[in-house]
Amino acid sequence: ASIDGQSITAGSQLRAGTTSAGVGPVRLLNGTVSVVDAVTLTGAFTQQGGTLDGPGTLTLAGPVVWNAGTQQGTGQGERTIVTDGLEMTSGTRVLSGRTLMLASDTQWTGGNWQIRGGATIVNQPGAVFAFTNTWLDDTDANMTDTLINEGTLRKNASTGTAQLEFDLFDLRAGARIESLMGTVDILGSCTS
């Protein structure tokens, strides 16, 4: 079933065969939507609220805007893969127990981001994760929330401080951390 240009409604399930071809953005505004199977959406995707949940892998192969809402899982391999850019400009977003794979560039220019429940962010090789004076907040003490950087983390645009708080920050071979202006505070255990 095609979901082009639609708002996904509370209680919806994304199953194998769900498609979008870019006719209009698919929007998640409120309620809980479950990714049941592996699903790839090729059009634009916007999350302005609501909760993305479920055991399946969601590949977002069009441009993504995530300004509010939750993406969650149980920490058992649930994934969201972004392959054509992620933009975050405002609001509060939560990543809980789910893995977010960034296979393309990310621009985070505003809003807060909370991570918890054993969540993982993977900035893949060749991807640039650019941010300004932001705060990524690890909100639980009893789970291992992880940032794996295989690409480039880059702070730009202002002289202030950006704080990235994780239980584990894993800097892989060939990965970079850059600050074009200001300071980057990495709070938590680091490994490389």
Secondary structure, DSSP 8 states (H G I E B T S, - for coil): -B-TT-EE-TT-EE-TT-B--SSS-EEE-SSEEEE-S-EEE-S-EEEEEEEEESSSEEEE-S-EEEEEEEEE--SSS-EEEE-S-EEE-SSEEEEES-EEEE-S-EEE-SSEEEEETT-EEEE-TT-EEEESS-EEEE--SSS--EEEESSEEEE-S-SSEEEEEEEEEEE-TT-EEEESSSEEEEEEEEE-
